[in-house]
Amino acid sequence: MKHQSTILIVIVISQFLCTSLWFASNGVINDLIVNFHLKDGALGHLTSSVQFGFISGTLAFAIFTIADRYSPSKVFFVSALLSALFNIGVLWNGHHLMSLLLLRFFTGFFLAGIYPVGMKIAADYYKEGLGKSLGFLVGALVLGTALPHLLKGATNMFSWKSVILITTCLSVIGGLLMLIMVPNGPYRKPSQKLNLFAFFNVFKNHKFRSSAFGYWGHMWELYAFWAFTPVMLKVYSDLHPAVSFNIPVLSFLIIGIGGLACILGGYLSQKIGIKKTAFMALLLSCGCCLMSPFIFINESESLFIIFLSFWGMVVIADSPLFSTLVAQNAPPEIKGTALTIVNCVGFAITIISIQIINSIRSYTDSHSIYTILAIGPILGLIALNSKTKTISNN
């Protein structure tokens, strides 16, 4: 059995490489709009299509308890290959909006075998310090999600197709690494039979429900913030003509810095507790939502970037902590299914918030629209503030 630290490094790298597919279309959205004659609202639709695919995938994986019945590393590998296949399909020149939406849907569908399954694999290797371990793992997700923006910013002299091609190759490499280097973990307890009701039964646990509700409140805000980070930068530069942003690179930095926050949050949780750290991060991100209208009218370009960077940190810092709470409160034999179904509902919520923001933007230029994102954190804070005794903060 390989050393745990080596296993974690491989899982983190694989997760980073494969999740680069998530926002591949967002990183080149302006090129897609021009090349395929799409409308400006295509950003929200393409983002939601990936989310909807991910939701459908996680629901299917949860119902059939895929990650618990089969080797999770093999599930990860197959999912990485299929996601890459649908991602590279974007390179065809004859696309229209519907065909692009279908490709992004199926890319998202098989991402369901990457993100939650990667967390399941980590949980199979770690009992103690799971919060710190998942901090590294979700940090890899954040960097993978942000990578297409950096690739676009760094390859402006090349065709946008290079971004799609690179992310496709990275996913294949990530899948191979997981298959070859990560065997089943020592704490894995495979489910012996198909249980179509497993994902319902897990919600009977009150502590599990509280963790799940906190995660869902966080998800209302997270992907909408990520999806509209380039839009916020564009709006600010339009309001202040003297400002000249490299929007793709800044988008990468603002989203990517959240990866560091996940790691720091994991270490902090070992000092003050998982639930307390998650509560603090969710409270701070809620404050950013409520303060967002005022930051657009300030004249300081540096202050605007600092604010978005701070928001980019606190908006994701609680994610691995919620996943840790979910994993620790789920029965070992359906841990993968529990993580998957919580992800499923969480990503369904992201579609609602993204589409609400997308729709409101077509009717108003108000800078207050992002305050709507505070709804999720507020409800999540209420769930976390439950009087029920919490689990051990390992």
C-alpha positions as CSV (number, residue, x, y, z in Angstrom):
1,M,0.0,0.0,0.0
2,K,1.4,3.4,-1.0
3,H,2.0,6.0,1.7
4,Q,-1.1,8.1,2.4
5,S,0.7,11.4,1.6
6,T,1.7,10.0,-1.9
7,I,-1.9,8.9,-2.5
8,L,-3.2,12.3,-1.5
9,I,-0.8,14.0,-3.9
10,V,-2.0,11.8,-6.8
11,I,-5.7,12.3,-6.0
12,V,-5.2,16.1,-5.8
13,I,-3.3,16.2,-9.1
14,S,-5.9,13.9,-10.8
15,Q,-8.7,16.0,-9.5
16,F,-7.1,19.2,-10.7
17,L,-6.4,17.8,-14.2
18,C,-9.9,16.4,-14.7
19,T,-11.9,19.3,-13.3
20,S,-10.3,21.7,-15.8
21,L,-13.2,20.5,-18.0
22,W,-15.8,22.2,-15.8
23,F,-15.4,25.8,-17.0
24,A,-13.7,25.0,-20.3
25,S,-16.5,26.7,-22.3
26,N,-16.6,29.7,-19.9
27,G,-12.9,30.4,-20.5
28,V,-13.5,30.8,-24.2
29,I,-17.1,32.0,-24.1
30,N,-16.4,35.2,-26.2
31,D,-14.9,33.0,-28.9
32,L,-17.8,30.6,-28.8
33,I,-20.3,33.5,-29.1
34,V,-18.4,34.9,-32.2
35,N,-17.7,31.5,-33.9
36,F,-21.2,30.0,-33.4
37,H,-23.2,33.2,-33.5
38,L,-24.5,32.8,-30.0
39,K,-26.3,35.4,-27.9
40,D,-24.8,37.1,-24.9
41,G,-26.9,35.0,-22.5
42,A,-25.1,31.9,-23.7
43,L,-22.7,32.1,-20.7
44,G,-25.5,31.4,-18.2
45,H,-27.0,28.6,-20.4
46,L,-23.7,26.8,-21.1
47,T,-22.8,27.0,-17.4
48,S,-26.2,25.7,-16.3
49,S,-26.0,22.9,-18.9
50,V,-22.8,21.6,-17.3
51,Q,-24.5,21.9,-13.9
52,F,-27.6,20.1,-15.1
53,G,-25.5,17.3,-16.5
54,F,-23.6,17.0,-13.3
55,I,-26.9,16.8,-11.3
56,S,-28.2,14.1,-13.6
57,G,-25.0,12.2,-13.3
58,T,-24.8,12.4,-9.5
59,L,-28.5,11.3,-9.3
60,A,-27.8,8.3,-11.5
61,F,-24.6,7.5,-9.6
62,A,-26.4,7.8,-6.2
63,I,-29.5,5.7,-7.2
64,F,-27.3,2.9,-8.4
65,T,-24.7,3.4,-5.6
66,I,-21.9,3.3,-8.3
67,A,-19.1,4.6,-6.2
68,D,-19.8,2.2,-3.3
69,R,-20.4,-1.0,-5.4
70,Y,-17.4,-0.6,-7.8
71,S,-13.8,0.4,-7.5
72,P,-13.9,4.2,-7.2
73,S,-10.6,4.6,-9.0
74,K,-12.0,2.7,-12.0
75,V,-15.2,4.8,-11.9
76,F,-13.0,7.9,-11.8
77,F,-10.9,6.7,-14.8
78,V,-13.9,5.8,-17.0
79,S,-15.6,9.1,-16.1
80,A,-12.5,11.1,-16.9
81,L,-12.3,9.5,-20.4
82,L,-16.0,10.1,-21.2
83,S,-15.9,13.7,-20.0
84,A,-12.9,14.3,-22.2
85,L,-14.6,12.8,-25.2
86,F,-17.6,15.2,-24.9
87,N,-15.4,18.1,-24.1
88,I,-13.3,17.7,-27.3
89,G,-16.6,17.5,-29.3
90,V,-16.8,21.3,-29.0
91,L,-14.1,21.6,-31.6
92,W,-16.5,20.7,-34.4
93,N,-17.2,23.7,-36.6
94,G,-20.9,23.0,-37.3
95,H,-22.2,23.7,-33.8
96,H,-25.2,25.7,-32.8
97,L,-26.4,26.5,-29.2
98,M,-28.3,23.3,-28.7
99,S,-25.5,21.0,-29.8
100,L,-23.1,22.9,-27.5
101,L,-25.5,22.6,-24.6
102,L,-25.8,18.8,-25.2
103,L,-22.0,18.4,-25.2
104,R,-21.6,20.4,-22.0
105,F,-24.5,18.4,-20.4
106,F,-22.7,15.1,-21.0
107,T,-19.4,16.6,-19.9
108,G,-21.1,17.5,-16.6
109,F,-22.8,14.1,-16.4
110,F,-19.5,12.3,-16.3
111,L,-17.9,14.9,-14.0
112,A,-20.2,13.2,-11.4
113,G,-17.7,10.4,-11.5
114,I,-14.8,12.7,-10.8
115,Y,-15.5,15.3,-8.1
116,P,-17.6,13.4,-5.5
117,V,-15.8,10.1,-6.4
118,G,-12.5,11.8,-5.7
119,M,-13.7,12.8,-2.3
120,K,-14.9,9.3,-1.7
121,I,-11.5,8.0,-2.5
122,A,-9.9,10.4,-0.1
123,A,-12.4,9.4,2.6
124,D,-11.4,5.8,2.0
125,Y,-7.8,6.7,3.0
126,Y,-8.3,9.1,5.8
127,K,-10.3,8.8,9.1
128,E,-8.3,11.4,11.0
129,G,-7.6,14.8,9.5
130,L,-10.2,14.3,6.7
131,G,-11.0,18.0,6.7
132,K,-7.4,18.9,5.9
133,S,-7.2,16.3,3.2
134,L,-10.4,17.4,1.5
135,G,-9.1,21.0,1.8
136,F,-6.3,20.0,-0.6
137,L,-8.8,18.1,-2.8
138,V,-11.3,20.9,-3.2
139,G,-8.4,23.3,-3.6
140,A,-7.5,21.2,-6.7
141,L,-11.1,21.5,-7.9
142,V,-10.9,25.2,-7.6
143,L,-7.7,25.5,-9.6
144,G,-9.0,23.1,-12.2
145,T,-12.1,25.1,-12.5
146,A,-10.1,28.3,-12.9
147,L,-7.5,26.9,-15.3
148,P,-9.4,27.6,-18.6
149,H,-9.5,31.3,-17.8
150,L,-5.7,31.3,-17.4
151,L,-5.2,29.2,-20.5
152,K,-7.3,31.7,-22.4
153,G,-5.4,34.7,-21.0
154,A,-2.1,33.1,-21.8
155,T,-2.9,31.9,-25.3
156,N,-4.6,34.9,-26.8
157,M,-2.2,34.6,-29.7
158,F,-3.5,31.1,-30.5
159,S,-6.9,29.7,-31.4
160,W,-9.5,29.2,-28.6
161,K,-9.5,25.6,-29.7
162,S,-6.2,25.1,-27.9
163,V,-8.0,25.6,-24.5
164,I,-10.5,22.9,-25.3
165,L,-7.7,20.5,-26.6
166,I,-5.5,21.1,-23.5
167,T,-8.2,20.5,-21.0
168,T,-9.3,17.4,-22.8
169,C,-5.7,16.0,-22.6
170,L,-5.4,16.9,-19.0
171,S,-8.5,15.0,-18.1
172,V,-7.2,11.8,-19.8
173,I,-3.9,12.1,-17.9
174,G,-5.7,12.6,-14.6
175,G,-7.9,9.6,-15.2
176,L,-4.8,7.4,-16.0
177,L,-3.0,8.6,-12.9
178,M,-5.9,7.7,-10.6
179,L,-6.3,4.2,-12.3
180,I,-2.6,3.3,-12.1
181,M,-1.5,4.8,-8.8
182,V,-4.5,4.8,-6.5
183,P,-5.8,1.3,-5.3
184,N,-8.8,0.9,-3.1
185,G,-8.4,2.6,0.3
186,P,-8.0,0.7,3.6
187,Y,-11.2,2.2,5.0
188,R,-13.3,1.3,2.0
189,K,-16.4,-0.8,2.8
190,P,-18.0,-1.8,-0.5
191,S,-21.7,-2.1,-0.7
192,Q,-22.6,-5.7,-1.5
193,K,-25.9,-5.1,-3.3
194,L,-27.9,-2.5,-5.1
195,N,-29.9,-0.3,-2.7
196,L,-32.2,2.1,-4.5
197,F,-33.3,3.8,-1.3
198,A,-29.8,4.3,0.2
199,F,-29.7,8.0,-0.7
200,F,-33.1,8.6,1.0
201,N,-32.2,6.7,4.2
202,V,-29.1,8.7,4.9
203,F,-31.2,11.9,5.5
204,K,-32.8,10.3,8.5
205,N,-29.7,11.4,10.5
206,H,-30.3,14.9,11.8
207,K,-26.5,15.8,12.0
208,F,-26.2,14.6,8.3
209,R,-29.2,16.8,7.3
210,S,-27.7,19.9,9.1
211,S,-24.4,19.4,7.3
212,A,-26.1,18.9,4.0
213,F,-28.3,22.1,4.4
214,G,-25.2,24.1,5.2
215,Y,-23.5,22.8,2.0
216,W,-26.6,23.6,-0.1
217,G,-26.7,27.2,1.2
218,H,-23.0,27.6,0.3
219,M,-23.7,26.2,-3.2
220,W,-26.4,28.8,-3.9
221,E,-23.6,31.3,-3.9
222,L,-20.5,29.5,-5.1
223,Y,-21.0,28.7,-8.8
224,A,-22.9,31.9,-9.5
225,F,-20.0,33.8,-8.2
226,W,-17.6,31.8,-10.3
227,A,-19.7,32.0,-13.4
228,F,-20.1,35.8,-13.2
229,T,-16.6,36.8,-12.0
230,P,-15.6,37.7,-15.6
231,V,-18.9,39.6,-15.9
232,M,-18.2,41.6,-12.8
233,L,-14.8,42.5,-14.0
234,K,-16.2,43.6,-17.4
235,V,-18.9,45.7,-15.7
236,Y,-16.4,47.5,-13.5
237,S,-14.1,48.2,-16.4
238,D,-17.1,49.6,-18.4
239,L,-18.0,51.9,-15.5
240,H,-14.5,53.1,-15.1
241,P,-13.1,53.6,-18.7
242,A,-9.6,54.3,-17.4
243,V,-9.4,50.7,-16.1
244,S,-7.9,48.1,-18.3
245,F,-8.2,44.5,-17.0
246,N,-6.8,41.3,-18.4
247,I,-10.2,39.6,-17.6
248,P,-9.2,36.0,-18.2
249,V,-6.1,36.1,-16.0
250,L,-7.8,38.1,-13.3
251,S,-10.7,35.6,-13.4
252,F,-8.2,32.8,-12.9
253,L,-6.6,34.5,-9.9
254,I,-9.8,35.5,-8.2
255,I,-11.3,32.0,-8.6
256,G,-8.0,30.1,-8.1
257,I,-7.0,31.8,-4.9
258,G,-9.9,29.9,-3.4
259,G,-7.8,26.8,-3.6
260,L,-5.4,28.3,-1.1
261,A,-8.3,29.2,1.1
262,C,-9.5,25.6,1.1
263,I,-6.1,24.4,2.3
264,L,-5.9,27.1,5.0
265,G,-9.4,26.3,6.1
266,G,-8.5,22.7,6.5
267,Y,-5.6,23.5,8.8
268,L,-7.7,26.1,10.7
269,S,-10.4,23.5,11.3
270,Q,-7.9,21.3,13.2
271,K,-7.4,24.2,15.6
272,I,-10.9,25.6,16.1
273,G,-13.2,22.8,14.7
274,I,-14.7,21.9,11.4
275,K,-18.2,23.4,12.1
276,K,-16.9,26.6,13.5
277,T,-14.5,27.2,10.6
278,A,-17.3,26.5,8.1
279,F,-19.7,28.9,9.9
280,M,-17.1,31.7,9.8
281,A,-16.3,31.3,6.1
282,L,-20.0,31.2,5.2
283,L,-20.7,34.3,7.3
284,L,-17.9,36.2,5.6
285,S,-19.0,35.2,2.1
286,C,-22.6,36.3,3.0
287,G,-21.1,39.7,4.0
288,C,-19.4,40.0,0.6
289,C,-22.8,39.3,-1.2
290,L,-24.4,42.1,0.8
291,M,-21.5,44.6,0.3
292,S,-21.2,43.9,-3.4
293,P,-23.3,46.8,-4.7
294,F,-21.0,49.3,-3.1
295,I,-17.7,47.9,-4.5
296,F,-18.7,48.7,-8.1
297,I,-19.0,52.4,-7.5
298,N,-15.7,52.8,-5.7
299,E,-12.9,54.5,-7.8
300,S,-10.1,52.3,-6.5
301,E,-9.2,49.5,-9.0
302,S,-7.0,47.8,-6.4
303,L,-9.8,47.8,-3.8
304,F,-12.1,46.2,-6.3
305,I,-9.6,43.4,-7.1
306,I,-8.8,42.9,-3.4
307,F,-12.5,42.6,-2.6
308,L,-13.2,40.1,-5.3
309,S,-10.1,38.1,-4.3
310,F,-11.3,38.0,-0.7
311,W,-14.7,36.9,-1.8
312,G,-13.1,34.3,-4.0
313,M,-11.4,32.9,-0.9
314,V,-14.3,32.8,1.6
315,V,-16.9,31.6,-1.0
316,I,-15.1,28.2,-1.3
317,A,-13.2,27.8,2.0
318,D,-16.2,26.1,3.7
319,S,-16.8,23.6,0.9
320,P,-14.3,20.8,2.0
321,L,-15.5,21.3,5.5
322,F,-19.1,20.6,4.7
323,S,-18.0,17.6,2.7
324,T,-16.1,16.4,5.7
325,L,-19.1,16.7,7.9
326,V,-21.3,14.9,5.4
327,A,-18.7,12.0,5.0
328,Q,-18.3,11.7,8.8
329,N,-22.0,11.5,9.4
330,A,-22.8,9.0,6.7
331,P,-22.7,5.2,7.2
332,P,-19.3,3.9,5.8
333,E,-20.9,1.5,3.3
334,I,-22.8,4.3,1.6
335,K,-20.3,7.1,2.1
336,G,-19.8,7.6,-1.6
337,T,-23.6,7.6,-2.3
338,A,-24.1,10.2,0.5
339,L,-21.4,12.5,-0.9
340,T,-22.9,12.1,-4.4
341,I,-26.5,12.8,-3.5
342,V,-25.6,15.9,-1.5
343,N,-23.5,17.1,-4.5
344,C,-26.5,16.4,-6.7
345,V,-28.9,18.6,-4.8
346,G,-26.2,21.3,-4.3
347,F,-25.5,21.6,-8.0
348,A,-29.3,21.7,-8.7
349,I,-29.4,24.7,-6.5
350,T,-26.6,26.3,-8.5
351,I,-28.7,26.2,-11.7
352,I,-31.4,28.2,-10.0
353,S,-29.1,30.9,-8.7
354,I,-27.2,31.2,-12.0
355,Q,-30.3,31.4,-14.1
356,I,-31.9,34.0,-11.7
357,I,-28.8,36.2,-12.0
358,N,-28.7,35.6,-15.7
359,S,-32.3,36.6,-16.2
360,I,-32.2,39.7,-14.0
361,R,-29.1,40.9,-15.9
362,S,-31.2,41.0,-19.1
363,Y,-33.7,43.4,-17.4
364,T,-31.5,45.7,-15.3
365,D,-28.0,47.1,-15.0
366,S,-28.3,47.4,-11.2
367,H,-25.2,46.5,-9.2
368,S,-27.4,45.1,-6.5
369,I,-28.2,41.9,-8.3
370,Y,-25.5,39.9,-6.5
371,T,-27.0,40.5,-3.1
372,I,-29.5,37.7,-4.1
373,L,-26.6,35.3,-3.5
374,A,-26.7,36.1,0.2
375,I,-30.0,34.0,0.5
376,G,-28.1,30.7,0.4
377,P,-25.5,31.6,3.0
378,I,-28.1,33.0,5.4
379,L,-30.1,29.7,5.2
380,G,-26.9,27.7,5.5
381,L,-25.9,29.7,8.6
382,I,-29.3,28.9,10.2
383,A,-28.8,25.2,9.5
384,L,-25.4,25.2,11.0
385,N,-26.6,27.1,14.1
386,S,-28.7,24.1,15.0
387,K,-28.7,23.3,18.7
388,T,-28.1,19.6,18.0
389,K,-24.8,18.3,19.3
390,T,-22.2,18.1,16.5
391,I,-19.7,15.5,15.6
392,S,-16.1,15.2,16.6
393,N,-13.9,17.8,14.9
394,N,-11.2,15.5,13.6
